[in-house]
Amino acid sequence: TRLFRDDLVDLNGDIPTYVRALRAFGEAPHPEQYCTERGLDSAALRAAARARPALEKWLEDVAAEDSIQMASCGEDPDPLRKALCAGFFARAARFAPDACYRTLRADREITLHSLSVHAAFGTPPEYVCFADFGRDDTGGAVARHASRVDPRWLLDAAGEYYRLK
């Protein structure tokens, strides 16, 4: 719905949109009503909100072991998208002239899931990283949980991976 798009969609990608939705859910005075008005799954958001403290604790412990300073990215989506590049560099694709995405390393065709913010709103980004993929009804590869990335971040995160081809 228009209300959903205007206050939740982050054109940087699906995962930044999920983060925005979880934050808004946590700040809403009436979370169930908030979800109903926007067509959101309140059970999924409640589960994510319950899991968040344990995940934060685990990340703090890992950061402390490695002497890393934890910090929130706040409203800036770039640190999150750079982290996605570091974790999912092997799942990167570029928008091709035939209006499909092609994976960078294997040059395989992949489409974005129809519920991706990139498929539903705005112009498709030139480069994406995706967290998961599956098959559609015709057997074609479908990327899920895609986020816009800068190709330089991919080289920073995994330059050797792309140079070895």
N, C-alpha and C positions, 0 to 999 in steps of 0.2 A: 504494500500500500504506500501511498505518498507519504504518510506520516512516518512509516518505517524508514523510507529512503532519506527523508530530510534530517532526521535526528540520529540515525544509527549507522548508515552506510559510510564506510571509509573507502574511497576509491583507490587506496593503496592496496586493498586486498581483502580476502576473506578473513584471515587471522586478525588483522587490525580491526575489522568489523566485529569479530567475536569479542575482542578485548573491550571495544566500545560498548557492546551490548551488555557484557557482564558488569562493567562499571556502572552503567545506567541502571541496571537491575538492582544493584546494591544501593544506589542512591535514591531509588524511587520510594516515595512515601507509601505507596500501595503497589507492591511488586506484581501481584497477580493481575490487577487491573491494567497495569502498565504492559504486561505480556499480552493480555487479551486484546488490547487496543492495537498492538503492533504485530499480532500474529506470531508471537514468539512462544517457544516451548518452555513454560515456567518450570517444569520438572527438570529439564536439562540444565537450566540456569541455576536452579536451587542446588543441584548436584555439583555443578562447577563451583558455586560459591562455598559449598561445604568442603570441597577438595582443595581449594585455594590455600588455606592456612597450612596444611600439611606440605603442599608443594613449596610454598614460600620457606618453610622451616628447612626442608631438604636442601633447597638452593642456598640458603644462608649457611648451612653446615658445609656444603661443598665449597662455597666461596671462601669460608674461613680456613678450610684445609689447604686451599691453594693461595691464600693471602690475596684474594680478590675483593675489591670494594663493591658491594651491591648498590645499585641505584635504580630508581624508576626512570623509565623513559618519558613519563608524564604523557603529554599530548603529542610528542614527537614520534611518528611511526618509524623513522629511519633506524634507530637502534634495534627495534624488534625485527624489521625486515633484514637488517644485516645479520642478525642472529639466525634467521631462517636460512639465509644464504650459507652460513657456516654449517648448519645442520643438514640442509637438504640440497647441497650444491649439485649432487648427482641427479637431482630431479629438477632440472632447469630446462626451459623451453623458450624459443623465440617465435614471435608472430611472423608467419611466412606470407609471401605474396598471394598464395592461394587461399588466404583467409583462415588457415589452420595454424596451429602451433606445431613446431618440430623440436624434438628434444635436441639439446646442444651436442651431446656426445654421440649418441647413436643415430641421430637424424630420423627418428621415428615420428610419425604423425600422432598428435594427441589433441583432443578438444577439451575445452574447459567444461566442467559440470554446468548444467543449465541453471543451477541455483547460485553459481558463483557471482559475486558482485561484478566481476569483469565481464561475464556473459550477459548480465541483466542491465547494467548501468554504464553509461559512458563508452569511451573508445577502448578497445582492447590494448593493454600495455604491450610494448615491444618485447620485454622479457618478463618471465614469471618463474618463481620457484613454487613447487607444490608439495604438500605433505603426504599425499596419498594418490593412488590412481586405481582405476578399475576398468570394467568393460561395460559398454552400453548394450542395448538390445541387439545391435547388429554385430557386436564383437569388437567395435572400435575402442581404442584406449581413451579414457576420460580422466582428466586431472581434477582432483578435489583439493580444496583448501589452498587455493592459489593466491599468491601475493606478488604485486609488482616489485621488481628488483632492478637495480642498476647493474649492468654487466661487469663493471669494474669491481663491484663487491664480490662477484663470483670469482674473478681472477685473484682478488686479495685472499679469499677464503680457500681457494682450491686451484691455484694456478697450475700446479703440477698435474692435476687430474685432467685438465683440458689440454695441456701441452703434450701429454703422453700419447694422444690419439695418432 
